[in-house]
Amino acid sequence: MAQLKTLLIVTVFMLLNVGNAHATLVNVAPGGTATASGTYLTSTPDLAIDGNTTTLWNAGSWPTQWIEIDLGSVFQIVEIRAWVAQTPAGGTQHDVTLDGASDFSWIGITSDGDILNHNYATAASAQTVRITTTSSPSWVAWNEIEIWAQVPEPSTLALMGLGLAGLGFASRKKKQA
């Protein structure tokens, strides 16, 4: 019985510490699915999230155009970076929404190769990120879009699994007693 109590205490401690565990920052965009308002020839939306800044998605048209990345599940987003593919340079506006809700806008003078960046003071929970370009001197295109999120480290997941297994084991032992 003393061993069971010890196991239960250790299990509860491990589960409580999972919330305090460290997370790794990962670009989760490449694991997602990209869709867009339009596509020019072979410059498909998936090329904006392939991890390669030399490929690009091109809408094949002037604003207003959008690209949306569905991450497949909710992530704690801490940063969004977007590589501009634009010629000529000029004034642009890009509105960003998370799960359909307006979040922020990039407004300013941009040129080909610029990197637009937005850091969150507090992580934002979202599954979809949409960038809508409402103003640009050129067709709408992006070389790359990165969505950086906090992802639990493998050791954290293992710790949580161990804790759950311990609780299950303790519950089973208690029923048998």
C-alpha positions in Angstrom: 0.0 0.0 0.0 2.9 2.4 0.8 4.3 1.7 -2.7 0.9 2.5 -4.2 0.8 5.9 -2.4 4.3 6.7 -3.4 3.5 5.9 -7.1 0.4 8.0 -6.9 2.3 11.0 -5.4 5.1 10.7 -8.0 2.5 10.4 -10.8 0.6 13.5 -9.7 3.9 15.4 -9.4 4.8 14.4 -12.9 1.5 15.5 -14.3 1.7 18.9 -12.5 5.2 19.5 -13.9 4.1 18.8 -17.5 2.5 22.3 -17.5 5.8 23.8 -16.5 7.9 21.8 -19.0 9.8 23.5 -21.8 8.6 23.7 -25.3 10.6 23.8 -28.5 9.9 26.4 -31.2 9.1 24.8 -34.5 8.1 26.2 -37.9 4.8 24.3 -38.2 3.7 25.7 -41.6 5.4 22.9 -43.6 3.2 20.3 -41.9 0.1 22.2 -42.9 -2.0 22.6 -46.0 -2.0 25.8 -48.0 -4.9 27.1 -50.1 -5.3 30.4 -52.0 -7.6 32.7 -53.9 -5.7 32.0 -57.1 -2.6 30.3 -58.6 -0.4 31.3 -61.5 0.7 28.3 -63.6 2.8 26.0 -61.3 3.3 28.5 -58.5 0.9 26.6 -56.2 0.2 27.7 -52.5 2.1 24.7 -51.1 5.3 26.3 -52.4 4.9 29.1 -49.8 5.2 26.6 -47.0 7.8 24.2 -48.3 10.7 25.5 -46.2 12.4 26.9 -49.3 12.7 30.6 -49.8 13.7 30.3 -53.5 10.2 28.8 -54.5 7.0 30.9 -54.4 3.3 30.9 -54.5 1.9 33.5 -57.0 -1.8 34.4 -57.2 -1.4 35.5 -60.8 -3.4 38.6 -60.1 -3.5 41.9 -58.3 -5.0 42.5 -54.9 -7.2 41.5 -53.2 -5.7 38.0 -52.9 -5.2 35.6 -50.0 -3.3 32.5 -48.9 -4.4 30.4 -46.0 -2.4 27.8 -44.0 -4.4 25.1 -42.1 -2.0 23.7 -39.6 -4.1 20.6 -39.0 -4.6 21.3 -35.3 -4.4 24.2 -32.8 -0.9 25.5 -32.1 0.5 28.1 -29.7 1.8 30.6 -32.3 4.6 32.9 -31.2 5.8 34.3 -34.5 4.8 34.7 -38.2 7.4 35.5 -40.9 6.6 36.1 -44.5 9.1 36.5 -47.4 7.9 39.1 -49.9 7.9 38.3 -53.6 7.1 41.6 -55.2 8.3 43.7 -58.1 8.2 46.7 -58.2 8.7 47.9 -54.6 5.9 50.0 -53.2 3.2 50.4 -50.6 1.5 47.2 -49.4 -1.1 46.1 -46.9 -1.4 42.5 -45.7 -4.1 41.6 -43.2 -3.6 38.5 -41.0 -6.4 36.5 -39.5 -6.2 33.6 -37.1 -9.1 31.2 -37.2 -11.1 33.8 -39.1 -10.6 36.6 -36.6 -8.7 39.7 -37.5 -5.3 39.7 -35.7 -2.8 42.3 -37.2 -1.7 44.0 -40.4 1.6 44.6 -42.1 1.4 48.1 -43.7 4.3 49.8 -45.4 6.7 50.0 -48.3 8.0 46.6 -49.2 10.2 45.2 -52.0 11.2 41.8 -53.3 13.2 39.8 -50.6 11.9 41.7 -47.6 10.9 39.6 -44.6 7.8 40.7 -42.7 7.8 39.6 -39.1 5.2 39.6 -36.3 6.1 38.4 -32.7 3.4 37.7 -30.2 4.1 38.8 -26.6 1.8 36.0 -25.5 1.3 32.9 -27.7 -1.8 33.0 -29.9 -3.8 29.7 -30.2 -4.9 29.0 -33.8 -5.3 26.3 -36.4 -5.6 28.5 -39.5 -3.6 31.6 -40.6 -4.7 33.7 -43.5 -2.8 36.5 -45.1 -4.9 38.7 -47.3 -3.1 41.3 -49.4 -5.4 44.3 -50.0 -2.8 46.7 -51.5 0.3 46.0 -53.6 1.9 47.5 -56.8 2.3 43.9 -58.2 0.7 40.6 -58.4 0.4 38.9 -55.0 3.0 36.3 -54.2 5.0 35.0 -51.2 8.4 33.2 -51.3 7.8 31.6 -47.9 5.6 31.8 -44.9 6.8 30.5 -41.5 4.6 30.0 -38.5 6.6 29.4 -35.4 4.8 27.7 -32.5 5.6 26.2 -29.1 5.6 22.4 -29.4 6.2 20.2 -26.3 9.6 18.6 -26.2 9.5 14.8 -26.6 10.7 14.4 -23.0 7.6 16.3 -21.9 5.3 14.0 -23.9 7.1 11.0 -22.4 6.7 12.4 -18.9 3.0 13.0 -19.5 2.5 9.5 -20.8 4.4 8.0 -17.8 2.2 10.0 -15.5 -1.0 8.8 -17.2 0.2 5.2 -17.2 1.0 5.5 -13.5 -2.5 6.8 -12.7 -4.0 4.0 -14.7 -1.8 1.4 -12.9 -2.7 2.9 -9.5 -6.4 2.9 -10.3 -6.2 -0.8 -11.4 -4.3 -1.8 -8.3 -6.9 0.0 -6.1 -9.8 -1.9 -7.8 -8.0 -5.2 -7.3 -7.4 -4.6 -3.6 
